[in-house]
Amino acid sequence: MFTGSSGINAEYGESLNDQISKTHSLVVNKGKLKAKKVAALMKSLKEKFYSQNSSKVVMVPFSELENGPNKEKVFNCVLVSSVVPMGQTPFVCICLDAHDTCFAVNIYNIDTFKAPKLGDILTIPFPHRSIVDIVVAGEAYCFGLIRVDSPFQIMVNNRQLSNDVLAPLKLTTTAMT
């Protein structure tokens, strides 16, 4: 239940609470996938992780990322679930790294119909890591997060995304009386 805050309407607050709750639940439960499916996804990710360790940047797991921007580092993960945004929130991918660590990846400005799908491998150069540690309506939520400001900052299945993945522009006006 949204408890209210100045500048946020109750409907948006409820939607945000719901999104945080769903994201936390999916991170804790590894996308709610069965162990066999997680193992298959992890196998494909580990093969990709080890095949890319010869580049100039350092390939690292989530646990070796520092909070904030990580220059000279690149990061691979496999998408195990997603939370479709409601309103102005970003597209949220629930991912696993090669060490079986589960976390969220927020991708801003992406068309949800063209967003990465279950099993896709995301490559994120210079990842921006943070920890979400928040209490909402008496419930505590804590999980790791990678922020991606533009879909052009990631690769999906070793391919750069095309220009048509950007979210459509929306213009909202308000009549003044």
Summary of the structure (lengths in Angstrom):
residues: 177
radius of gyration: 17.1
end to end distance: 33.1
largest distance: 62.5
contacts: 503
relative contact order: 0.17
helix: 29%
strand: 33%
